[in-house]
């Protein structure tokens, strides 16, 4: 094998490894965003329930 061929193979391998690492980072970021969205929905629901209960307590007092 020529040096040029080996260099091309090494560059390809390094490039693919870099792309795999980037893909893992993107997947982790998407998972964090999905987790944050779920948490935001739960918090919004909890706040709505608390607001409703507060209204009922004040209304029927």
Secondary structure by P-SEA (a helix, b strand, c coil): ccaaaaaaaaaaaaaaaaaaaaaaaaaaaaaaaaaaaaaaaaaaaaaaaaaaaaaaaaaac
